[in-house]
Amino acid sequence: MRLLHFRVSHFNEKVRWTLDFKKLPHVREAMRPGLHARRMKKLTGQPLVPVLIIDGTPIAGSARIIDELERRHPDPPLYPADPADRARALAIQQYFDDEVAPEVRRLFWSTYVPDSAATARVLSDGFGAGTRFLFRTAVPVLRAVFRKNIGLDPANIARARERLPAHFDHLEKQIGPSGYLVGDRFSIADLAAAAILTAILRPPQFSYPIPEPWSPGLVELRDSLAQRAGFRWVMDMYARHRGTSSEVAPP
Ligand SMILES: N[C@@H](CCC(=O)N[C@@H](CS)C(=O)NCC(=O)O)C(=O)O
């Protein structure tokens, strides 16, 4: 299996975590943001990552990929066995994918985009000197396109900031006596919620730490959430369940 991904991204983290949780050996190929789209379109008819290539077939969309991995490799399970629990777990995943993910991504990047050099550092982290130089040169020019692409206008950012406490309320209400969102074991609901919130919470076990120093806005945003039960819950899920990487070297 080959995962085409962005290192920094929360949707991609969902798939990495699933592969690692199920201990499925896979090759990872990091895409250069912006330069990835043509290849993704050619492979899948849409421009986004993650894309997982399984037995030569590319699959796009984190939820679809996880669904396929669960079907092929049901053990250890991420989907609850009980149908009602399973439906609730998948609904929680959908809420975090559709409602929370675009807003936390917006908040993360809103703290970087005013500083082109810092934005370029995050986008090109982990690549060689040539790519880092390319991003240092291109980001100041392409910043407006990037802003538009992820909806980084002041009204959208303000709305994302306003809605953040409600997203944490929603999460915290669903943490059960077991400490998990559905039933009494770790499931797709916990994985999706915790992975999506990494965009702004950046737990230490996240596979690709963003370069230091973090933007002052990100530090402030994260600190403002540190007292929330939902913050502690994400840190706990990462500490207890993130596990080790199943990435293997390319053949
Ligand atoms: N619903 C998709 C969303 C994936 C997504 O938004 N990917 C972003 C990275 S976080 C992307 O590829 N952006 C590049 C672009 O917009 O061209 C999923 O669950 O995988």
The ligand as a MOL file (V3000), in Angstrom:
LIG
                    3D

  0  0  0     0  0            999 V3000
M  V30 BEGIN CTAB
M  V30 COUNTS 20 19 0 0 0
M  V30 BEGIN ATOM
M  V30 1 N -12.9560 14.9600 2.5890 0
M  V30 2 C -11.5610 14.7820 2.2590 0
M  V30 3 C -10.8430 16.1020 2.4670 0
M  V30 4 C -9.3770 16.0530 2.1410 0
M  V30 5 C -8.7320 17.4280 2.1330 0
M  V30 6 O -9.3760 18.4610 2.3530 0
M  V30 7 N -7.4190 17.4340 1.8440 0
M  V30 8 C -6.6670 18.6670 1.8020 0
M  V30 9 C -5.5250 18.6220 2.7780 0
M  V30 10 S -6.1290 18.7400 4.4310 0
M  V30 11 C -6.0530 18.8430 0.4220 0
M  V30 12 O -5.6890 17.8820 -0.2240 0
M  V30 13 N -5.9230 20.0980 -0.0340 0
M  V30 14 C -5.2780 20.4000 -1.2670 0
M  V30 15 C -6.1170 21.1830 -2.2320 0
M  V30 16 O -7.0970 21.8170 -1.7970 0
M  V30 17 O -5.7490 21.1650 -3.4100 0
M  V30 18 C -11.0050 13.6550 3.1460 0
M  V30 19 O -11.6460 13.2520 4.1110 0
M  V30 20 O -9.9500 13.1100 2.8170 0
M  V30 END ATOM
M  V30 BEGIN BOND
M  V30 1 1 1 2
M  V30 2 1 2 3
M  V30 3 1 2 18
M  V30 4 1 3 4
M  V30 5 1 4 5
M  V30 6 2 5 6
M  V30 7 1 5 7
M  V30 8 1 7 8
M  V30 9 1 8 9
M  V30 10 1 8 11
M  V30 11 1 9 10
M  V30 12 2 11 12
M  V30 13 1 11 13
M  V30 14 1 13 14
M  V30 15 1 14 15
M  V30 16 2 15 16
M  V30 17 1 15 17
M  V30 18 2 18 19
M  V30 19 1 18 20
M  V30 END BOND
M  V30 END CTAB
M  END
